Amino acid sequence: TAGSLGKRLSEIGAELLIETLPAYISKSITPKKQPEQGITYAPMLKKEDGRLDFNQPAQDLERKIRAFNPWPGAFTIWRGSPMRILKSHVLASKDAKSNFLKAGATTVIDQKPAVKTIDHLLILDEIQPAGKKVMAGKVFLQGARGWGNDILE
């Protein structure tokens, strides 16, 4: 996830700083200006950027979920309320039943909630429904009456 990567990079950066700072202070190394050619800018992320569009490939959505964890967080709308998706994985939809589902249709695969995307199934491993704690997808299904008959927004 972006959160775990940020933690690892901050540790590596701290080690590099400890290694490099003495040479910089003693002027045995000098900084180089970054060339302006090839510079790109990324826009600031907004909460709405985390909304999942199931008309996109499952692999793209799974990557978005990891990239947007912890902030701004990936989410969908289920029964009028936001539902955060914290962990997921892709399952190639070879199942004949799932091939007839519309993108955004909910289903259950191996006792886990799943959503049909434009190409495959996105299995929801860890979610947080509105007003609830983070839970495993399997636990969510124990109280999610009617999952499998909905279309996510």
Backbone hydrogen bonds, N-H to C=O, Kabsch-Sander energy under -0.5 kcal/mol:
donor,donor_aa,acceptor,acceptor_aa,energy
2,A,66,R,-2.3
2,A,69,N,-0.6
3,G,69,N,-2.3
5,L,1,T,-2.4
6,G,2,A,-2.6
7,K,3,G,-1.8
8,R,4,S,-2.1
9,L,5,L,-2.9
10,S,6,G,-2.1
11,E,7,K,-1.7
12,I,8,R,-2.2
13,G,9,L,-2.8
14,A,10,S,-2.1
15,E,11,E,-2.1
16,L,12,I,-2.5
17,L,13,G,-2.4
18,I,14,A,-2.2
19,E,15,E,-2.0
20,T,16,L,-2.5
21,L,17,L,-3.0
24,Y,20,T,-1.9
25,I,21,L,-2.7
26,S,22,P,-2.2
27,K,24,Y,-1.0
28,S,23,A,-2.0
29,I,23,A,-1.2
39,I,36,E,-1.7
49,D,46,K,-1.5
50,G,47,K,-1.8
51,R,48,E,-1.7
52,L,75,F,-2.8
54,F,52,L,-0.6
56,Q,53,D,-1.6
61,L,57,P,-1.8
62,E,58,A,-2.7
63,R,59,Q,-2.0
64,K,60,D,-2.1
65,I,61,L,-2.5
66,R,62,E,-1.7
67,A,63,R,-2.7
68,F,64,K,-2.4
69,N,66,R,-1.1
73,G,68,F,-2.1
74,A,85,I,-0.6
75,F,50,G,-2.3
76,T,83,M,-1.9
78,W,76,T,-0.6
78,W,81,S,-2.9
81,S,78,W,-1.4
83,M,76,T,-2.8
84,R,128,Q,-2.3
85,I,74,A,-2.6
86,L,84,R,-0.5
86,L,126,E,-2.6
87,K,126,E,-1.6
89,H,123,I,-1.8
91,L,121,L,-2.7
94,K,92,A,-1.8
99,N,95,D,-1.4
100,F,96,A,-0.6
100,F,97,K,-1.2
101,L,98,S,-1.1
104,G,116,K,-3.6
105,A,102,K,-2.5
106,T,150,D,-2.5
107,T,114,A,-2.4
109,I,112,K,-2.5
112,K,109,I,-1.3
114,A,107,T,-2.5
115,V,122,L,-2.0
116,K,105,A,-2.6
117,T,120,H,-3.3
118,I,54,F,-0.6
118,I,56,Q,-1.2
121,L,91,L,-2.5
122,L,115,V,-2.9
123,I,89,H,-3.1
123,I,121,L,-0.6
124,L,113,P,-2.9
125,D,87,K,-1.3
125,D,123,I,-0.9
126,E,87,K,-1.9
127,I,135,M,-2.7
128,Q,84,R,-2.4
130,A,82,P,-0.8
132,K,129,P,-2.2
135,M,127,I,-3.1
137,G,125,D,-2.4
140,F,136,A,-2.3
141,L,137,G,-1.9
142,Q,138,K,-0.7
142,Q,139,V,-1.0
143,G,139,V,-0.6
143,G,140,F,-1.5
144,A,140,F,-1.0
145,R,143,G,-1.4
147,W,144,A,-1.7
149,N,146,G,-2.0
152,L,104,G,-3.2
153,E,77,I,-1.9
